[in-house]
Amino acid sequence: MALMLMHKYNKSSPPRSGNPFQSLEKTSVLQEARTFNDTPVNAKKCIHILTKILYLLNQGEQLGTREATECFFAMTKLFQSKDTVLRRMVYLGIKELSTIAEDVIIVTSSLTKDMTGREDFYRAPAIRALCSITDPSMLQAVERYMKQCIVDRNSAVSSAALVSSLHLSSQHGAGDIVKRWANEAQEALNSDNIMVQYHALGLLNHIRRNDRLAVGKLVSKLIGQNMKSPYAVCYLIRIGSKIIEEDYANGTSTISDTQFLEFVDSCLRHKSEMVIYEAAHAIVNLKRTSARELAPAVSILQLFCGSSKATLRFAAVRTMNKVAVLYPAAVAAFNMDLEGLIADSNRSVATLAITTLLKTGTESSVERLMKQIATFVAEISDEFKVVVVQAIRTLCTKFPRKHAILMNFLSAMLREEGGLEYKTSIVDTVITIIEENPDAKESGLSHLCEFIEDCEHTSLAVRILHLLGKEGPFSKNPSKYIRFVYNRVILENAIVRSAAVSSMAQFGAACPDLLQNVVVLLNRCQMDVDDEVRDRATYYLAILNCGNPTICKNYISSTDQMVSLNLLEKTLKDHLHGSLTETFNLALVPKTAPAQTVNEDAHNDAMITTNAVQKAPRITREEVNVERLLQIPGIQRLGPLHKSSQTVQLTESETEYTVSCIKHCFAQHIVLQFDCVNTLSDQLLENVRVDLLLPEGFNIRHVIPCAKLVYGEKESTYVILEYPADVSSSAATFGATLKFIVKDCDPATGLPDSDEGYDDEYMLEDFEITVADQIQKTKVSNFAVAWDAADTEEWVELEDTYQLSAVSTLQEAVQTIIKFLGLGPANASEKVPEGTHTHTLLCSGVFRGGAEVLLRAKLALSEGVTMQLTVRSTDQDVAEIVSSAIG
């Protein structure tokens, strides 16, 4: 707006190219602001200066409090001018500076005068400016004026008052005052102006948002009326859909839900395209939508895909992209329409069309789709290419037999020009394919080797070298990868050279035939100019020359000894800040589960519209809980934390006392953390503890009560148990009772009425310590190699056949096994391909105490699910308890 106003006053000046404000400096602009004090006011010049100030603020320029205050007070001098445009620019300036400058309430009287005056051009912006400087304590002074403005005949004034009221209600202490304006907002809802009607509905819904019954009545009343505003109808659809979703989540269904659903369905025949799309979008996103309800919505989206308006095409194909995840068959019928959008001039539309086709395509259409994409990919930017690559990753998982076509396509993309994020997404996809599909390993590693020959990104080269060291030694011809790895030692920077040394050592440790060659190459690396490269080469040579396969496995090949780097850093810092009288013990640092892969659908969708922010790395439950556990005296004697379970609720959420349990598993002990909340404001609980009914074999070693449990605050009490000597008895059920001393107290202050209290107890639900609580999942990169390596006398193998009567599909069987055992799936075997009747689940983990566990479950679907379970472990008792956990 400011730029348009500037051009209005510069019609005579010749047109300029570029941004006229590009080289503005804050100091010079604030110096120019002194012009505001001139008499008479030069409206044209002041508008230009105000435009510069607003531009700087909107570009993120920071003004100090003193600078903003001086500028604000100089700006108030401009109220003496009668120029309409200048006055409206002053309102904008007041709004922008109201949060920075001091004593801004000085203009309250001037704004109130403009708000209630006869000049309509002043009234609406004056309302917005006044509400930006008003705090809840001053709101009552302008309440009468705000009510009048909400029902004003001028639609701009009414909308400004409604929107400003909505903003005010979000301030602490102002909500109750704004609620008193509900009658005026209800009257504004009957306005003929579409924006006033929309804003009035928004304010009413916000006022009643905590009263679900009132919101339901509002929606029921309005869907019976013929609202003129398409914006209001769209908002009404969203409110109704939210109510339906909440009822569905709570497991309830009311007559109102049916009424709301019929209203949304009727909006598919509305005259406004905006409303039609909103209704279709709502239907396809409802979790309770059936195939019959989905069909008309998808048909509407299909029609919009052929619209002449790019916005409608984008909206339709974006929604179809989401529908394809849950209902691929419903979208597959319209694949021809989507293929027509591949050549769309709007690249966002074309990208979404491609990714939707990749989700709904059949195995026979993969090759044709790849040919279509080949001509399309070269014309789009990197951020769109990333979305396509991630869609191809999903396709690789869906159709593993097409890995050769997809891998060749990705290899061609790797050879093209592109940034780090684009190249990283391709490398991630290739690595995923290699890990999930053993048949694709050879070709995948070859493509990556070719890529690092001309890779300009250090981080990618390091990742690929790490992968080569992990997978290369177990390939058909390991020696062919040594050349690519050693080339990096000759040609790359120190970081990549160090990674190459580690990779070569992996080949030497796993391939006895190549050991002498690797030793020769590592000897050459000892003469490198970089300290890290020389140190690594010396370290690995010492291990390889010792000739002990066990040492080579533990210190070069094995990844089982990984610990949490965050916890390692913290433990080292605590040790350095301590007395330093004891040797640092690495065994005290907890091992953690491998990071879980994050669903990237939301990220992909965000990249279509904006530059998505990289998410912070996820932390494990063990990293979260170890801080609190370290506060327990003597906890270090239990050794490293093996695993923390998810929270188990032992009471209903509506009861007077709520208790939940987290199970922290150690090698020979388990720490039960009971989180307690007192929901009674007139009671203070002291000496809170949990009394357990112990199964045979378990012993209580220590109980740590909660000294005081005040109203509304969560506190914890702990019980430390020792596991039975017999591993088969370690999975058991416990009875639990919450015991405490009750003292009556004043609800207002929380102070007890007297020092005397009485003993009381509260029964809790029984809970279990399961096999899954004692197993930490691990990630095995090459399960076939690990399985074959476990076929020795050191490992125990048990095999049995089970009939899984509680499940009806292979996917349910897989999920049940993983849930019961707590093992980590390998080779993407947790995903059962569609239409198959047999499947093999591969899992790995570590039982408390360090016993390794490998599991292979062969599943067959025929009048139920039959499972042939094979368990290999380094401990006989562990193998037996894992094998019997399913039965």
FENTAWO-V966146 format. One record per residue. SS is DSSP state (A for helix, B for strand, O for the rest). NEAR is the number of other ideal C-beta (glycine too) atoms within 8 Angstrom. Layout:
ss = [SS SS]
near = [NEAR NEAR]
This chain:
ss = [O A A A A A A A O O O O O O O O O O O O O O O O O A A A A A A A A A A A A O O O O O A A A A A A A A A A A A A A A A O O O O O O A A A A A A A A A A A A A A A A O O O A A A A A A A A A A A A A A O O O O O O A A A A A A A A A A A A O O O O A A A A A A A A A A A A A A O O A A A A A A A A A A A A A A A O O O O A A A A A A A A A A A A A A A O O O O O A A A A A O O A A A A A A A O O O O O A A A A A A A A A A A A A A O O O O A A A A A A A A A A A O O O O O O O A A A A A A A A A A A A A A A A A A A A O O O O O A A A A A A A A A A A A A A A O O O A A A A A A A A A A A A A O O O O O A A A A A A A A A A A A A A A O O O O A A A A A A A A A A A A A A A A A O A A A A A O O A A A A A A O O O O O O A A A A A A A A A A A A A A O O A A A A A A A A A A A A A A A O O O O A A A A A A A A A A A A A A A A A O A A A A A A A A A A A A A A A O O O O O A A A A A A A A A A A A A A A A A O A A A A A A A A A A A A A A A O O O O O A A A A A A A A A A A A A A A A A O O O O A A A A A A A A A A A A A O O A A A A A A A A A A A A A A A A A O A A A A A A A A A A A A A A O O O O O A A A A A A A A A A A A A A A O O O A A A A A A A A A O O O O O O O A A A A A A A A A A A A O O O O O O O O O A A A O O O O O O O O O O O O A A A A A A A A A O O O O O O O O O O O A A A A A A A A A O O O O O A A A A O O O O B B O O O B B O O O O O O O B B B B B B B B B O O O B B B B B B B B B B O O O O B B B B B B B B B B B O O O O O B B B B B B O B B B B O B O O B B B B B B B B B O O O O A A A O O B B B B B B B B B B B B B B O O O O O O B O O O O O B B B B B B B B B B B B O O A A A B B B O O O O O A A A A A A A O O O O O O B B B B B B B B B O O O O O A A A A A A A A A A A A O O B B O O O O O O O O O O O O B B B B B B B B B B O O O O B B B B B B B B B B O O O B B B B B B B B B O O A A A A A A A A A A A O]
near = [5 11 8 7 12 11 8 8 10 7 6 3 6 3 4 6 3 5 4 5 8 6 4 10 6 9 6 8 13 10 7 9 13 7 10 12 7 7 4 4 13 8 10 7 8 15 15 10 13 15 14 12 13 13 12 11 10 7 6 4 7 4 10 6 8 6 9 12 11 10 15 13 10 11 14 10 10 12 9 5 10 4 9 9 11 14 15 11 15 12 13 14 14 16 10 10 15 11 4 7 12 5 6 11 8 7 12 11 6 9 14 11 8 12 14 8 8 3 8 9 7 13 18 12 11 12 15 13 15 14 11 10 12 11 7 9 5 10 12 6 5 12 11 6 10 13 10 9 14 16 9 10 4 9 10 9 13 18 13 14 13 16 11 13 15 12 9 13 13 7 10 5 7 13 10 7 12 12 9 7 15 10 6 10 15 10 9 15 11 6 10 3 10 10 10 13 17 12 14 15 13 12 15 13 12 9 12 11 7 4 7 8 6 8 13 10 8 12 14 10 8 11 11 5 6 3 9 7 11 10 11 13 14 11 12 14 15 10 12 15 13 8 15 13 11 9 11 11 7 6 4 5 6 7 5 10 11 9 10 14 11 8 12 14 11 8 13 13 5 11 3 8 8 9 14 13 14 13 16 14 10 13 15 15 8 12 6 7 9 6 7 5 12 14 9 10 13 16 8 13 15 11 8 13 15 8 9 2 7 8 6 11 16 12 11 14 16 11 13 16 13 12 14 12 8 6 11 10 6 11 16 10 6 11 11 6 10 16 10 9 14 13 6 10 4 9 11 10 13 14 13 15 14 15 14 14 13 13 14 11 11 6 7 4 8 14 8 7 12 11 8 11 12 10 8 12 10 7 6 11 6 9 9 13 14 12 13 15 14 14 13 13 12 10 14 16 10 7 8 11 5 12 13 8 10 14 14 8 12 14 11 9 12 11 6 7 2 8 6 8 9 12 13 11 12 12 14 9 14 13 11 11 15 13 8 10 12 6 6 13 11 8 10 13 15 8 13 13 12 8 14 13 8 5 10 3 9 9 8 14 14 11 10 14 16 11 12 15 15 10 13 14 11 8 11 3 5 13 9 6 13 14 7 11 16 11 9 15 16 6 5 11 6 8 9 13 15 12 13 14 15 13 14 17 16 14 17 16 13 9 11 4 5 12 10 6 9 14 12 8 12 16 9 8 14 10 5 10 3 9 5 8 15 12 8 13 14 9 8 15 12 8 13 15 7 8 3 6 5 6 9 14 10 9 7 13 8 8 6 7 7 6 11 12 6 8 14 10 8 8 11 9 8 8 9 7 5 6 4 6 3 6 3 7 6 6 6 8 11 12 12 11 11 8 7 6 4 7 5 7 8 7 11 12 11 9 13 11 6 5 5 7 4 4 6 4 5 7 6 10 8 15 12 9 13 11 7 8 11 8 5 9 3 6 9 6 5 10 8 10 12 12 14 11 12 5 8 10 10 11 12 6 6 3 8 6 13 11 14 11 13 13 13 14 12 13 10 9 11 12 15 14 12 14 12 15 11 14 9 8 7 7 11 14 13 11 8 13 12 13 9 11 7 9 8 6 11 11 7 11 7 8 9 8 8 12 5 8 13 8 11 7 8 6 10 10 13 12 14 14 14 9 12 9 4 8 11 9 10 12 11 10 7 12 7 14 11 16 10 14 10 11 14 9 12 8 8 4 6 10 6 9 7 6 5 5 9 6 8 8 9 10 5 12 7 8 11 8 11 10 12 10 12 14 16 10 12 11 8 10 7 9 11 7 8 11 12 7 7 11 8 6 3 4 10 9 10 9 7 8 7 9 8 12 5 4 9 5 9 13 7 10 13 15 9 11 14 13 8 11 15 15 13 12 12 10 10 9 12 8 6 9 8 5 3 8 6 9 11 9 14 12 17 16 14 12 14 12 7 7 10 12 17 14 15 10 12 10 14 9 9 6 2 9 14 11 15 9 13 11 13 13 15 8 11 7 9 13 15 11 13 15 12 8 11 11 6]
